[in-house]
Structure formats: structure tokens, C-alpha cells
């Protein structure tokens, strides 16, 4: 889930206890330096999530090659077998302030 507020936001991943593949995926994300993660998260959202909404102002402010990249991510029919699809440039002004991982135990 993604929650955007007037002074920030949050990206939240949830998975069932014991779901080892989901946990491995999250661990792989947590191993990425925060500066790189700010570039990857928006791309990951367009690659894996449906019903992604965003500001027209943000979209119009993107270079056409970034818009084409996002369209490619969003149109990918099987993201689970898509390696190396993320670009290095950040698509948003996001900054990661905190990362928390909570375990249900």
C-alpha cells in the first residue's frame, strides 16, 4: 500500500507469516542503499501494482524517455520474470527518512 499525505507518505509491504519468497523479496529491497531505493520504489510500483494513480503535473514534468519507461513497466504482463528493468535515475523527488520492518511474533 502507498499512502501519500501533505507532508510525506509511506510505502507498506505486507505478507503472510511464513511466506519465505515474500520475505526474501523484502530482504532484497532492504539490502539496497536508500539513495538507490528511492529510484527503484516508484518503478517497482508501476511494474507490480495495478491501479496506480499519480499527478498529471508530475507526469507532464517527466522527460519523454522516462514516460516511455514507465509505460513499459506498467504494460509488462509478467513482471516476475523481468530482470534488469529499473533505470538508475529517480523518477520522483522522494526521500527515504525511515525504514521499519515489523515481524508478527
N, C-alpha and C positions, 0 to 999 in steps of 0.2 A: 504494500500500500504506500502511496505517496500522499503526504498532507502538506499543503502549501499554506502559509499564513502571511500576514502583512510584514512580519519581522523575521521570517525564515521558513523552515519546513523540516520534514523528516521523510526518510525512505525506510520502510519497515519490511523485513522479510520474516515470514512465519512458516514453520514446517512442523510436521508431526514428530513427536519424540521417537527416536529410533530410526528415523529416515536418514540413513547414512549418506546417500547420494546428495540429498539437500544440504546436509551438514558439511560435506566435502566442498560443495559449491560455495557455501558461505565462507568456509575457511579459506578457500582460494581468493575470494574477494577481500577478506580481511588481511591477506598477505600482501596486497597491493598497496604501495605508498599512497597516502591521502591525496597528494597532488595528481597522481595518475587516476585515482578512483573518481575524482571529480569529472574527468574526461570520459571515463567508461560508464558511469552510472546512467547518464541520460541516454547513451547509446543502447545500453542494456535494456532500459525501459522500452525503447522503441522496438528492439529486437524481440523481446519476450512477452510484453504485455499488450493486450488489446485495449481498445477504448482509451487511447492516450490523448489527452487534451492539453493544449498549450496556447499561449498568447499569440495572436496574429502579429502583434508588434515584434515579438521575439523572432517569429518565423521570417517575417519580411527583412529583419536585420541580419539574417544569416547569409553568408556567401552562397551563390548558386551551387557550388560543389558540395557544401555541407547539406543543403536542402536535398540534393540528389542522393547523398549518402544516407540521410535519414529515411528517404523514401525506400531505398534499397533494404535497409534494416526492417522497416515496417512491413514490407511486402515479402519478406523471407518466409516461405511456407514451413520450413523445418529448421528452426534456429539451433536445435540441439546438436546438429552436425555441422555447424558453421564456425570454423576456426579462423582466427585472424581477421575478423571483420571490423574491429574497432580502430578508429583513427586516433592519432596522438593529440590532436587539437581539442580543446574544450569547446563544447557547443553552448555552454551556459556560463553565467557568472557565479555558479555555485562555489561555496567554500565549505569544507567539512570542519565542523567545530568539535564534534564528539562522535565517537563510535562506541556503541554498547552492544554486548552480546549477553542475553539473558538465557539461562538454562532453566528448564522446568524440572527442578529436583528438590 
